């Protein structure tokens, strides 16, 4: 965390930082890259296992209250996975007219939500299919995939670059 903070301090000193659209492009490419890697590794693990590890009912719980709690935790995780609403107004302020900002933002938001949901569902579903109830919280940094090491390291580097560029 200290290293990430240090990188952010250095990055914030770049003059004319708000006109660096190449940084947004690099961050988006990194996001797609590690998403494809997570999806591909989950798919490959399912093929290697020869069957789906998870069940349609999800993780077993001792009581109905525990199962409900797990379901609400999952919904909370999904809600926190879409943090762009925090910066929505700042993005809209940077848009130029015509066309009107609200039409541009509506189109961009719909595309972003569709693409994000597609990748989250692919990674989440194939991760659960690959590991079942033992699925780690993060397939690339948890106890999910260990090999090929170079691909996991590359995916984690993509995550760091995405976070630095996104900030």
C-alpha positions as a Python dict, from the first residue, in 0.01 Angstrom:
ca = {
    (1, 'X'): (0, 0, 0),
    (2, 'X'): (287, 236, 76),
    (3, 'X'): (443, 163, -262),
    (4, 'X'): (110, 225, -436),
    (5, 'X'): (74, 556, -248),
    (6, 'X'): (426, 654, -346),
    (7, 'X'): (356, 582, -712),
    (8, 'X'): (40, 793, -691),
    (9, 'X'): (233, 1085, -541),
    (10, 'X'): (488, 1067, -821),
    (11, 'X'): (217, 1036, -1087),
    (12, 'X'): (28, 1336, -948),
    (13, 'X'): (336, 1556, -1010),
    (14, 'X'): (322, 1507, -1387),
    (15, 'X'): (235, 1841, -1549),
    (16, 'X'): (-82, 1853, -1760),
    (17, 'X'): (-189, 1521, -1608),
    (18, 'X'): (-556, 1563, -1699),
    (19, 'X'): (-474, 1556, -2074),
    (20, 'X'): (-306, 1215, -2068),
    (21, 'X'): (-575, 1010, -2239),
    (22, 'X'): (-316, 746, -2328),
    (23, 'X'): (-305, 658, -1958),
    (24, 'X'): (-678, 577, -1961),
    (25, 'X'): (-630, 363, -2270),
    (26, 'X'): (-343, 172, -2106),
    (27, 'X'): (-551, 123, -1789),
    (28, 'X'): (-844, -10, -1993),
    (29, 'X'): (-619, -249, -2187),
    (30, 'X'): (-474, -377, -1858),
    (31, 'X'): (-827, -434, -1725),
    (32, 'X'): (-923, -639, -2029),
    (33, 'X'): (-594, -828, -2014),
    (34, 'X'): (-623, -952, -1656),
    (35, 'X'): (-995, -1022, -1704),
    (36, 'X'): (-922, -1240, -2007),
    (37, 'X'): (-644, -1417, -1814),
    (38, 'X'): (-876, -1490, -1518),
    (39, 'X'): (-1153, -1608, -1750),
    (40, 'X'): (-913, -1824, -1952),
    (41, 'X'): (-754, -1984, -1646),
    (42, 'X'): (-1096, -2061, -1497),
    (43, 'X'): (-1213, -2213, -1825),
    (44, 'X'): (-892, -2418, -1856),
    (45, 'X'): (-930, -2544, -1497),
    (46, 'X'): (-1287, -2658, -1565),
    (47, 'X'): (-1165, -2843, -1876),
    (48, 'X'): (-877, -2999, -1677),
    (49, 'X'): (-1111, -3108, -1394),
    (50, 'X'): (-1348, -3265, -1644),
    (51, 'X'): (-1650, -3149, -1445),
    (52, 'X'): (-1798, -2846, -1274),
    (53, 'X'): (-1691, -2828, -908),
    (54, 'X'): (-1962, -2595, -776),
    (55, 'X'): (-2333, -2655, -733),
    (56, 'X'): (-2638, -2453, -834),
    (57, 'X'): (-2727, -2396, -466),
    (58, 'X'): (-2391, -2238, -382),
    (59, 'X'): (-2197, -2268, -60),
    (60, 'X'): (-2380, -2474, 204),
    (61, 'X'): (-2482, -2299, 526),
    (62, 'X'): (-2593, -2425, 867),
    (63, 'X'): (-2917, -2228, 877),
    (64, 'X'): (-3146, -2020, 662),
    (65, 'X'): (-3018, -1706, 834),
    (66, 'X'): (-2656, -1795, 748),
    (67, 'X'): (-2754, -1866, 386),
    (68, 'X'): (-2937, -1532, 369),
    (69, 'X'): (-2633, -1358, 518),
    (70, 'X'): (-2407, -1513, 251),
    (71, 'X'): (-2649, -1404, -22),
    (72, 'X'): (-2650, -1045, 108),
    (73, 'X'): (-2270, -1048, 130),
    (74, 'X'): (-2257, -1155, -235),
    (75, 'X'): (-2494, -874, -333),
    (76, 'X'): (-2276, -628, -141),
    (77, 'X'): (-1967, -753, -323),
    (78, 'X'): (-2146, -701, -654),
    (79, 'X'): (-2249, -349, -554),
    (80, 'X'): (-1892, -256, -460),
    (81, 'X'): (-1766, -394, -791),
    (82, 'X'): (-1923, -98, -975),
    (83, 'X'): (-1743, 202, -820),
    (84, 'X'): (-1768, 429, -1123),
    (85, 'X'): (-2073, 605, -974),
    (86, 'X'): (-1834, 789, -743),
    (87, 'X'): (-1662, 961, -1035),
    (88, 'X'): (-1961, 984, -1268),
    (89, 'X'): (-2012, 1360, -1221),
    (90, 'X'): (-1642, 1437, -1266),
    (91, 'X'): (-1640, 1246, -1594),
    (92, 'X'): (-1954, 1423, -1713),
    (93, 'X'): (-1796, 1762, -1637),
    (94, 'X'): (-1508, 1685, -1876),
    (95, 'X'): (-1735, 1609, -2173),
    (96, 'X'): (-1789, 1864, -2446),
    (97, 'X'): (-2118, 1949, -2619),
    (98, 'X'): (-2262, 1864, -2870),
    (99, 'X'): (-2394, 1595, -2826),
    (100, 'X'): (-2546, 1665, -2482),
    (101, 'X'): (-2346, 1525, -2192),
    (102, 'X'): (-2637, 1326, -2052),
    (103, 'X'): (-2681, 1132, -2380),
    (104, 'X'): (-2310, 1058, -2403),
    (105, 'X'): (-2297, 947, -2039),
    (106, 'X'): (-2607, 730, -2078),
    (107, 'X'): (-2458, 547, -2375),
    (108, 'X'): (-2116, 515, -2213),
    (109, 'X'): (-2267, 393, -1884),
    (110, 'X'): (-2477, 128, -2056),
    (111, 'X'): (-2178, -3, -2251),
    (112, 'X'): (-1956, 2, -1941),
    (113, 'X'): (-2211, -180, -1727),
    (114, 'X'): (-2271, -444, -1996),
    (115, 'X'): (-1900, -512, -2054),
    (116, 'X'): (-1815, -509, -1682),
    (117, 'X'): (-2103, -741, -1598),
    (118, 'X'): (-2005, -979, -1877),
    (119, 'X'): (-1646, -1006, -1753),
    (120, 'X'): (-1743, -1030, -1384),
    (121, 'X'): (-1992, -1306, -1459),
    (122, 'X'): (-1746, -1497, -1677),
    (123, 'X'): (-1465, -1478, -1421),
    (124, 'X'): (-1695, -1546, -1125),
    (125, 'X'): (-1886, -1832, -1281),
    (126, 'X'): (-1582, -2006, -1426),
    (127, 'X'): (-1391, -1951, -1100),
    (128, 'X'): (-1673, -2116, -908),
    (129, 'X'): (-1701, -2392, -1167),
    (130, 'X'): (-1326, -2453, -1139),
    (131, 'X'): (-1290, -2452, -759),
    (132, 'X'): (-1643, -2500, -621),
    (133, 'X'): (-1692, -2403, -258),
    (134, 'X'): (-1316, -2355, -217),
    (135, 'X'): (-1304, -2062, -460),
    (136, 'X'): (-1074, -1788, -329),
    (137, 'X'): (-1188, -1427, -315),
    (138, 'X'): (-938, -1333, -584),
    (139, 'X'): (-841, -1599, -836),
    (140, 'X'): (-519, -1428, -937),
    (141, 'X'): (-382, -1333, -595),
    (142, 'X'): (-559, -1576, -363),
    (143, 'X'): (-509, -1947, -350),
    (144, 'X'): (-657, -2008, -693),
    (145, 'X'): (-409, -2042, -971),
    (146, 'X'): (-36, -2099, -920),
    (147, 'X'): (73, -2199, -1267),
    (148, 'X'): (182, -2081, -1513),
    (149, 'X'): (372, -1848, -1279),
    (150, 'X'): (468, -1603, -1550),
    (151, 'X'): (104, -1559, -1657),
    (152, 'X'): (-17, -1504, -1301),
    (153, 'X'): (263, -1252, -1241),
    (154, 'X'): (178, -1075, -1567),
    (155, 'X'): (-192, -1061, -1470),
    (156, 'X'): (-105, -916, -1129),
    (157, 'X'): (120, -656, -1295),
    (158, 'X'): (-176, -567, -1520),
    (159, 'X'): (-391, -520, -1209),
    (160, 'X'): (-135, -281, -1060),
    (161, 'X'): (-107, -83, -1384),
    (162, 'X'): (-486, -70, -1412),
    (163, 'X'): (-519, 65, -1057),
    (164, 'X'): (-242, 321, -1104),
    (165, 'X'): (-393, 438, -1434),
    (166, 'X'): (-747, 432, -1297),
    (167, 'X'): (-653, 649, -1002),
}
